[in-house]
Amino acid sequence: MRFFSGSGTTVPAPLAPHKEDTLRSWNKLNSVIQKGCVDLDGEALDIASVAAVARDGCGAQISNEPWVAQKVLAGVQTLNEYLAKGYSIYGVNTGFGGSADTRTTHTVRLQEALLQLTQAGILTSSDCAPRVGDYNLGSHAMPVAWVRATMLVRCNHLLRGHSGVRLEIIEAMLKLLREGFTPLVPLRGSISASGDLMPLSYLVAVLEGNPDVKVHWDSKPETKVVSTTTALEMTGIKPFVLGPKEGLGLVNGAAASAAVASLAAHEASQLVILAQSLTAMTCEAMMGNAENYHEFPARIRPHPGQIEVAGNIRKGLEGSKLVETSDKKDRFRPGLIQDRYALRGASQWLGPVVEDLGLAVQQLTTELNSTQDNPVIDSDTQEVYSCSNFQAASVSVAMGKVREGLQMVGKLLFSYSSELINPDLSKGLPPNLAADDPSLSFTMKGVDISMASYMSELGFLANSVTSHVQSAEMHNQPINSLALISARYTLQAVELVSMMSAALLYVVCQALDLRLLHETFLNKLDGVVQSTLPELLDSSDKETMIKLQTGISKAIRGSWKGSSREDLSLRIQGLSTAMAPVLLTQAKSLNVEDPIAKIESVQQRICQEAQSLYEETRSRTLSGELNAESSLGSSSKSLYRFVRRDLNVPFHCGLLEHPTIDSKIAGVPQRPRKTIGSWISIIYEAIRDGRIRSPLS
């Protein structure tokens, strides 16, 4: 738990490291799914349980602890006693909002009037029937998962006993939830000021048997949209006549905001952990330096988030054969002396995001176990207080932090992807990460364009929502949180960053295999140089021979790295050209009659060997025999194995894998042909449905 509870109050506990807290939440999620049900008591609901009920079909029930029902009963009794004294109570015998100066004795009809004014959302006929899609109309209804989460959260709020809603009503709502009945709720129309009045009023519509509201039924084998009458008949629930304050108590809270925000935070935490593993993978694909994440820089700038992120990435790189470490780095290397900014600054960039996300999770967890209502009932003192506990600013601010953090994550992923695909920045990887000749293969170029599209939209979504508040309801609500709007936009950001994560994961797995292909080829070509020179150049001077071997190997590597934009035939020719100056400098020291002829024979032999060696190495890569898995650090290995083995997303072999090209061409693996987008979509689905948690745990 992230909080200590007692006597109806909640005190936040100190923030734990984000990854540790997230892994604990995932374990809780698994345990709830295994159990199949959540026990509600008003004080211990967490984000994992909300996700399990919303997305994994778990049910919920009221805790059998006697004090839970006693609190609810006490609140109802206190309200009735208060009314018996003839006191005026907002929303019970007065009007609502700017109309609170009116009075009435018709308390039951008043609750009906509240529902009439709040059930003003827009739903179209196409929203009320299963459909493939409509060219002109998007969905105007909340996703079923959002509605399930909202029902759960509101029930937990009401169990705190401060709203005057009967236990039977709470039990009925949970029964609907368990049996798969969720009302169709308009997507838009809430400003989250006096709570999410409009969305919650559609939940109440089912309880009162409103015939104009439709219900989504998760029936088998196919889901249906049915009337409220059918939903109540199928569950054995009789329509309720709402008592004093029950309509207000049901709708006057920001349960929809807190619920949708919890789902957003749940996925955002997953994406932030994934971004750290993707950083490690990119560092390996770039043959970068693990020193970027050394504990010393983090320790001397001791932000908790930076320390945590650096440690996570550093641990993920353990065992890697592709990265440079402080004890093995080349202190005299030419060119860039350090990694480019995105890789080098990842812990400093993601650190504040981790801190903000941890705080957002804490704020949301508090909201899940709070009383959101007005007025609120204190059964201990027999008092009713007017307040603004329905105001959801804490949710909106939490979502602002999460959404801005997701934008920062997306920017980092976009930078990684761009650098891996661009041969000017990728340290010798081929353009567009094509496995075949770049003159006719542009494998990842479209991914680069898509990433720019995702990033642009993500940047737009990062804008503040609360700065667009409009005064509402007779100027009675001049400040309103727009929390549900903020949560909705945050889930859109989650969707985009999930797309970017899937694309980068596909890109970086391709880059890692290509890196191993080229490094394996160059290492074996070094061996060819070592064996060829003594055979063709008869020199008794060992020092000269070592100098030649070292110089030619260096020249070959430089040429290969610099010619990555060229087709294979031109790259092989480039090797010959690169060797010439090195051989010519030693021509006079060679014990041969015709040094130039010998040099030409050396060039020819090495180039011939290089051609066949590269083709052989590439063939092993295309077939999957040669792959990067054994060279990777711990976190990269888990993700790589997940993509290649669990999801069966293979190394992309180039143009000949296009679905319309003859599949029987020699050298290309015989497997299902898919577009690049289809392969990325497989990864995307695994991210969104939570399977990605396995390799990240």
C-alpha angles and dihedrals in degrees: 000000000000093000144040118234134199140136092013094299130111125211117192115235122222113283115265121212107289098237093047091050092046094050089050089051091051090052089051090049091054092048092050091049090050091050092043096213142066123221111219125207103155094252113060108046114133138187093257091058092048090053092047093053095040101044108016101046098247119156131224136219138180114268113255091226104124095225092063095064091038092059092052093048092047091054093052092047093049091051092050092049090049091052092047088063090060095245121157112245122188113251092004101074099355133069123263132264112327088005094061090113090078124089133205141173093208096093096164094049089047091062089050089051090053092054091047093055095045099045091079102117126125122250123161131211090256089058090057097057135051109266142169094222145297123234094216104033131056120198114291093188129086115250112263091244090060092051092048090051091048093052090050095048095046091051090052090051092051093050089068087077099230099109106060096237118144121249090235091063092051090048091051093052091050091048090055088050094050093049095049102254115139125165121239102253124194113249096220137039106076123111092180092229104120084022121277094315099168101046093044092049089065089057089053090047089069092050092052092044098244104185093206094063121082128215130214110226118200092212125161134278090007132015118242140197110229139172123268088247091059092045092052093045092050091052097039093239120144117217113265127233101214117233128215111315094355094112090047093044091053098048104029099088140076095242093133091052094048092045098049090041090054091054089049093049091047092058094037090058089052091050094050091053090046090051090058091052090046088053090056091048092049091048088056094045089052092044085236132169123273086206087085087078100038115145094236098071090045093047094054091050096040105193106150093227095052092047091050096046094046090050093048093051093043091052090047091057094055111125095017117147093192104061130077120236132202093255094050104035122127104246092188101045120140124233123027109012093201139029120274119273102263095056095038094049100041097111092046090047098045096036096080090043090057091049093049092046091052090052092047091053090051092049092049093047088054090050092051089059100039135098108252108185147092126254101024127201124228105195091184094063096025089235133134117210130200111219143136101256088136090067106110101198091127090059093046093049091047090052091048089056093046094047093049089047091052089052089055091048090050092050090053093049091047090053092050093049094047093050094048093050096043111080090205090065106027101080096244103328113139120264113276087001091274116172092206134045110320093218089074104019126069100167104166100023092100090049089056089054093047091050090055089052093050091047094051092052091044091052090053092051091053090072117112118269098191091061088069097061115144125198109253144186104029089325087294089122105045090150117047127161102224083210096153091051089049091049091048092052090047090056088051087054089050089054093051096046088048088055091048091047091051092048093048092046089055091045096047094048087054090047093050093052091047091048091053091045092055096040091049090049094049093046091051090045088056086059090051090053091048092054100036101053098057090045097052101027112059101206125151091194104097092187091057091048093051090047091051094047093049094045095048093047090051092047092049093051092048092049093047093050093046096048099053091121092060131087117256095260092056092045090055091050088050090058090059091051092047093052096051100078092047093050094044093055088061098039095107093052093056117104095225135109095229110030094176093055090048091049090052091050090051091050092048095048095048093046092049090049090046092053095052093039093053093047090050093048093047091049090055089050094049091052092048094243090116111046139148100247099101092048097055135098121248101272095040091049091055093050094042091051090047092055098040101036110021097038095029092224103156137205108278110244098197137247095345089067093065107122095237096053121094106276094207096071111131118254097027116104115250104240139118112303116228138170116256088249091056092055091049090047090059090057091044092055090050090053095049097044092049101248088122088070091076097067091038096054 
